[in-house]
Amino acid sequence: MFRAAGWISPVVLVDGTVTGVWAHERSGGRVEVTVSPWRPLTAVHKRQLGGDADRLGSFLGVPATVSYEASPAA
């Protein structure tokens, strides 16, 4: 997804629909994944995103954690 000033952001897909963006930052031997959803996510979706973050951490060779920015009201 292209954003202002030419930034490219990775997206969150839920059932084939873009529902937010995410970013990651390595710090202190961990990777922190921050998800910015555009709508509320269910517990199932958050569990799936946690699994995705774990796979990213495994690829990078560090443990991963996930945090969520507040989504707009439904």
matplotlib code that plots the C-alpha trace (Angstrom):
import matplotlib.pyplot as plt

x = [0.0, 1.4, 1.2, 2.2, 5.7, 6.1, 6.1, 5.0, 3.3, 2.6, -1.1, -3.3, -5.6, -8.8, -10.8, -9.1, -9.9, -7.3, -8.2, -5.2, -1.4, 1.4, 5.1, 7.9, 10.9, 13.8, 14.7, 16.5, 16.7, 13.0, 10.9, 7.8, 5.0, 2.5, -0.8, -3.0, -6.4, -9.0, -11.8, -12.1, -10.4, -11.8, -9.9, -9.5, -7.9, -5.6, -4.5, -3.8, -1.8, 0.1, 1.1, 2.2, 4.3, 5.9, 6.8, 8.4, 10.3, 11.5, 12.7, 14.6, 15.9, 14.3, 11.1, 8.2, 5.5, 2.4, 0.7, -2.4, -3.2, -6.8, -9.1, -11.8, -15.2, -17.4]
y = [0.0, 3.4, 6.2, 9.9, 10.7, 7.4, 5.2, 1.6, -0.1, -3.8, -4.5, -6.7, -8.9, -10.4, -12.7, -11.2, -7.5, -5.0, -4.1, -2.2, -1.8, -3.1, -2.3, -4.0, -2.8, -4.8, -3.8, -5.5, -8.9, -8.9, -7.8, -5.7, -5.9, -3.0, -3.5, -0.5, -1.9, 0.2, -1.8, -3.9, -7.3, -10.5, -12.6, -15.2, -12.6, -11.4, -15.0, -15.5, -12.2, -13.5, -16.6, -14.4, -12.3, -15.5, -16.6, -13.2, -13.5, -17.0, -15.7, -12.9, -15.2, -13.3, -13.6, -11.5, -9.5, -7.8, -4.6, -3.0, 0.6, 1.6, 1.0, 3.5, 2.9, 0.4]
z = [0.0, -1.0, 1.6, 1.7, 0.6, -1.2, 2.0, 1.3, 4.2, 4.7, 5.0, 7.3, 5.3, 6.8, 4.6, 1.5, 2.5, 3.6, 7.1, 8.4, 8.2, 10.4, 11.1, 13.0, 14.9, 16.4, 19.9, 22.7, 21.1, 20.1, 17.3, 18.1, 15.6, 15.7, 14.0, 13.1, 12.2, 10.5, 12.1, 15.3, 15.0, 16.5, 19.0, 16.2, 13.9, 16.7, 17.4, 13.7, 13.6, 16.7, 14.7, 11.8, 14.1, 15.6, 12.1, 11.4, 14.7, 13.8, 10.4, 12.1, 14.8, 17.7, 19.8, 18.6, 20.4, 19.0, 20.0, 18.6, 18.1, 18.8, 15.8, 14.9, 16.5, 14.6]

ax = plt.figure().add_subplot(projection="3d")
ax.plot(x, y, z, "-o")
ax.set_aspect("equal")
plt.show()
